[in-house]
Amino acid sequence: MLTKPPDPDRPAGKAGRDGFVLHADAASSGIRIDVFLADHLPDCSRSFAGQLIASECVRVNGRIPKPSYRLKAGDVVSGRIPAPKPAGYLPEPIPLQVLYEDA
């Protein structure tokens, strides 16, 4: 459950790039933090959740958890999803032989 007020420009239930705050309830007690994030954040896999935790973008009750941390009822999970890094693909000169050229 997201605690931010809904933004009319964003679909309901989606966390923005600026951050998220989630509260663990009794049903979430005992679930690993990476599994919890994958279930509650849109387009977030367990692997990506683990990367967010390892890069210290996620906090539980203000502390940086391990990906294997198991939630307790009442835990507050907060964090941010960093902007994607641009791909570093550059063109490369390749010698090509022209086989046919239309006049």
Salt bridges, closest charged atoms under 4 A:
ASP7 OD2 - ARG10 NH2 3.96
ASP18 OD2 - LYS4 NZ 2.79
ASP18 OD1 - ARG10 NH2 3.95
ASP34 OD2 - ARG32 NH2 2.96
ASP34 OD2 - ARG46 NE 3.22
